[in-house]
């Protein structure tokens, strides 16, 4: 990963090309870190030159992100931890099942049951994380494509496929050929917040950029979209598995 030196501080960054970007921009988030985003076909100014020019912004946001990161829950996958499914709290419950060879997680009532093949103290943290992610992926693969179909029918959109992914920075994306990608971590958000992301991506089937025309289309489908866009700005970083 490349780094840039700003004063006495060396900061790592990544470069990303986005077909939706209309100009070169900088982004800083707890999960993805510092990103330099270029529109497709544009490679100037060089990222290091841009970061030097915007050093005050980078350093200010670095401090903001560091403080915000301290508030994010650290997952240990222990009894009593709270996860969310469609905005509702689910308590993690650990149990030992000698008959199973692999750690697995299932939703049961208002609990997220994590079944371990051995003593909970000996269960590998990565295995617990993988099991919880698999549980959310299964939930997402059942819920999200069906909801896309419902909202597309209501608002008159036609799409190709829906794919579920675990992305660091994006809640959703839409390709030029009509495929929609959705983040499995959306399953932690309230249903209305999920609808906002789905409607957002459906609207990209007609308008691929974020021009005023795009936001007018979003508003025509979801009049209170600003509320849920603000919700993700405030709570999105806390939706971690």
Buried (B, 14 or more C-beta within 10 A) or exposed (E): EEEBEBEEEEBEBBEEEBEBBEEBBBBBBBBBBBBBBBBEEEEEBEBBEBBBEBBEEBBEBBEEBEEBEEEEEEBEBEEEBEBBBBBEEBBBBBEBEEEEEEBBBEBEEEEBBBBBBEEBEEBEEEBBBBBBBBBBBBBBBEBBBEBBBEBBEEBEBEBEEBEBBEBEBBBBBBBEEBBBBBBBBBBBBBEBBBBBBBBBBBBBBEBBEBEEEBBEBBBEBBEEBEEBBEBBEEBBBEBBB
